[in-house]
Amino acid sequence: MTIRAVVWGENVHERQNPVVAGIYPDGMHTTIAGALAEDPEIAATTATLQDPEHGLTDARLAATDVLLWWGHAAHGEVRDEVADRVVAHVWSGMGLILLHSAHFAKPFKRLMGTPCGLSWREAGERERIWTVSPNHPIARDVPAQFELEHEEMYGEPFTVPEPLETVFISWFQGGEVFRSGLTYRRGAGNVFYFRPGHETYPTYFDPHVRTVLRNAVRWAHNPAPRIRDVTAAPNVPVEAAPERIEERGPKLHQPGEEGFR
């Protein structure tokens, strides 16, 4: 079964910053999609902030098994209705992978329900990534540790909910540590946050990072049919109750009303 992945990129820095454009001339989203395409069972396409509806129409999300999200400078420019649409599809069973500064992306913050804050430093320091759950599917073929010579520091506390699993932990040359690979389940959707990926460094060309991305797509994919109308809260009339009952007592709603939400 081919896994249909969409890599969503903000596509701002690549068009405005010459350093980023020099590293990712075709956009970070294209490089990430290229990493996924190295797996013959993943079909990767891209979407950007500048596309109509940010490239994430309801029909496209319905046809997406796993969505990868990279954003940084323009979180506020993502339309609320698109962010809510992404969240609803995750609840329904679509996988979601948040990359680097997407910890502040609207869909992630909505799904976490917390500030998703952290400390940071942009100094091009070494990051050593430790695999702390070596038997996890996302860690398949990933060494016990690997280094990125230049990265942005993220430091604890990371104000997210306690994850289902911590797959990776990072240590930085300046001394900080960070939980850099976290899994969650939201509704029927699998969610993975992966920390590395600052835009002024060639992180997405690193072979170990690319392996993690492919593994994460496979892990996040839920092959079960999507849950339909996941946000619906239907009223069950008396005559449709599994056991026979008689209506009694006062009530707030009239027949056919949707109810308070």
C-alpha positions in Angstrom: 0.0 0.0 0.0 1.4 3.4 -1.0 1.4 6.0 1.8 0.2 9.3 0.5 2.3 12.1 2.3 2.0 15.8 1.9 4.8 18.1 3.0 3.5 21.5 3.9 6.1 24.3 3.9 5.8 27.9 4.9 8.0 28.8 2.0 8.9 32.2 3.3 12.6 32.1 4.3 13.5 30.4 1.1 12.2 33.3 -0.9 13.4 36.1 1.4 16.7 35.0 3.0 19.7 34.3 0.7 21.3 31.9 3.1 18.2 29.7 3.2 17.7 30.0 -0.5 21.3 28.9 -1.0 20.8 25.7 1.0 17.3 25.0 -0.2 16.9 26.6 -3.6 13.8 24.6 -4.4 12.3 25.1 -0.9 12.7 23.1 2.3 9.4 21.3 1.5 10.8 20.0 -1.7 14.0 18.7 0.1 11.8 17.0 2.7 9.6 15.4 0.1 12.7 14.2 -1.7 13.8 12.4 1.5 10.4 10.7 1.7 10.5 9.7 -2.0 13.6 7.5 -1.2 11.1 5.0 0.2 9.3 3.5 -2.8 6.2 3.0 -0.6 5.8 6.7 0.1 4.3 9.1 -2.5 5.2 12.6 -1.4 3.8 15.8 -2.7 4.0 19.4 -1.4 1.9 22.4 -0.4 2.8 25.9 0.7 1.4 28.8 2.6 1.0 30.7 -0.7 -1.2 28.1 -2.4 -5.0 28.7 -2.4 -6.3 27.5 1.0 -2.6 26.9 1.8 -2.8 23.9 -0.5 -4.9 22.0 2.2 -8.4 21.8 0.9 -10.8 19.4 2.6 -10.6 17.1 -0.4 -6.8 17.0 -0.4 -6.6 16.3 3.3 -9.1 13.5 2.9 -6.7 12.0 0.4 -3.6 12.5 2.6 -2.4 9.7 4.9 0.3 11.7 6.6 0.8 15.5 6.7 4.3 16.9 7.5 4.3 20.6 8.6 7.2 23.0 8.7 6.6 26.7 9.7 8.4 29.4 11.5 7.9 33.1 10.5 4.3 33.0 9.4 2.3 30.9 11.9 -0.1 33.8 12.3 -0.8 33.9 8.5 -2.2 30.4 8.5 -6.0 30.8 8.3 -7.8 29.5 11.3 -10.3 27.6 9.2 -7.4 25.7 7.5 -5.8 24.9 10.9 -9.1 23.7 12.3 -9.6 21.6 9.1 -6.2 19.9 9.7 -7.0 19.2 13.3 -10.4 17.6 12.3 -8.6 15.3 9.9 -6.1 14.3 12.5 -9.0 13.4 14.8 -10.4 11.4 12.0 -7.2 9.4 11.5 -4.7 11.4 9.4 -1.1 11.3 10.6 0.6 14.5 11.4 4.4 15.2 11.8 5.5 18.6 13.1 9.0 19.7 12.3 11.3 22.0 14.3 9.6 25.4 14.8 6.2 23.9 14.0 5.9 23.5 17.8 4.2 26.9 17.5 2.1 26.0 14.5 -1.7 26.5 15.0 -2.6 22.8 14.4 0.0 21.6 16.9 -1.0 24.1 19.6 -4.7 23.2 19.1 -4.0 19.5 19.4 -1.8 19.9 22.4 -3.9 22.4 24.3 -0.8 23.9 25.9 1.6 26.8 25.2 4.2 24.6 23.5 6.9 27.0 24.6 10.6 26.4 25.0 13.9 28.3 25.2 16.2 28.8 22.2 19.5 30.1 21.0 20.6 30.5 17.3 24.4 30.0 17.6 25.1 27.2 15.1 26.2 24.8 17.9 26.5 21.1 17.8 23.5 18.9 18.5 23.9 15.4 19.7 20.7 13.4 19.3 20.3 10.3 21.5 18.0 7.5 20.6 16.3 6.7 23.9 13.7 4.2 22.5 15.8 2.1 20.2 13.0 -0.5 19.5 10.5 2.2 18.4 9.6 2.0 14.7 10.6 5.6 14.2 14.1 4.7 15.4 14.6 1.9 12.9 18.1 2.0 11.4 18.9 5.1 13.5 22.2 4.8 15.5 22.3 5.1 19.3 23.4 8.7 18.8 24.3 11.0 15.9 25.4 14.6 15.6 24.4 17.6 13.6 27.4 20.0 13.5 25.3 23.1 13.3 21.8 23.6 14.7 19.6 26.0 16.7 19.3 25.1 20.4 15.9 24.3 21.9 15.9 23.9 25.6 13.6 22.5 28.3 11.1 23.0 29.7 9.1 22.2 26.6 5.5 23.0 27.6 3.7 20.2 25.9 1.6 17.4 27.4 3.4 14.3 28.6 3.9 12.3 25.4 3.0 8.7 24.8 6.7 8.0 24.0 9.9 9.9 24.0 12.0 8.5 21.0 14.9 11.0 20.9 16.5 13.4 23.3 19.0 16.2 22.2 22.0 17.6 23.9 23.5 20.9 22.7 27.0 22.2 22.8 26.0 24.9 25.2 24.7 22.3 27.7 21.0 22.3 27.3 18.9 19.2 26.7 15.6 18.8 24.9 13.0 16.1 24.3 13.3 16.1 20.5 11.2 13.2 19.3 7.7 12.9 20.9 4.7 10.8 19.9 1.0 11.5 20.7 -2.4 10.1 19.8 -5.1 12.6 19.2 -8.5 11.0 18.3 -7.6 8.4 15.7 -4.6 10.3 14.5 -0.9 9.6 15.2 1.2 12.7 15.9 5.0 13.0 16.0 7.1 16.1 16.8 10.7 16.0 15.6 12.9 18.9 16.7 15.9 19.3 14.2 15.5 21.5 11.1 16.5 25.1 11.5 16.4 26.7 8.1 19.9 28.2 8.0 21.5 24.8 8.3 21.5 21.8 5.9 19.7 19.6 8.5 17.3 17.9 6.0 20.2 16.6 3.9 21.5 14.6 6.9 21.0 10.9 6.2 19.9 10.0 9.8 17.4 12.9 9.8 16.0 11.7 6.5 15.7 8.1 7.9 13.7 9.4 10.8 11.4 11.3 8.5 10.6 8.2 6.4 10.2 6.0 9.5 7.9 8.6 11.1 5.6 8.7 8.0 5.3 4.9 8.2 4.6 5.1 11.9 2.0 7.9 11.6 0.1 6.2 8.8 -3.2 4.8 10.1 -4.5 2.4 7.4 -8.0 2.1 8.9 -10.8 4.0 7.2 -11.3 7.6 8.4 -13.9 8.3 11.0 -16.7 10.2 9.3 -18.2 13.4 10.8 -15.7 13.2 13.7 -17.0 16.6 15.1 -20.6 15.6 15.0 -22.5 15.3 18.3 -25.9 13.8 17.2 -29.0 13.6 19.3 -30.3 10.0 19.7 -34.1 10.1 19.9 -36.1 8.1 22.3 -37.3 5.7 19.7 -33.7 4.9 18.6 -32.4 4.0 22.0 -30.9 0.5 22.1 -33.3 -0.4 25.0 -36.9 0.6 25.1 -37.5 3.7 27.3 -40.3 6.2 28.0 -39.5 9.9 27.8 -40.1 11.6 31.1 -39.2 14.8 33.0 -38.4 18.3 31.6 -35.8 18.9 28.9 -34.0 21.9 27.3 -34.2 21.0 23.6 -37.0 20.8 21.2 -37.2 17.8 18.7 -34.7 18.3 15.9 -32.5 20.9 17.7 -28.7 20.4 17.4 -28.1 21.1 21.1 -25.7 23.4 22.9 -22.0 23.1 21.9 
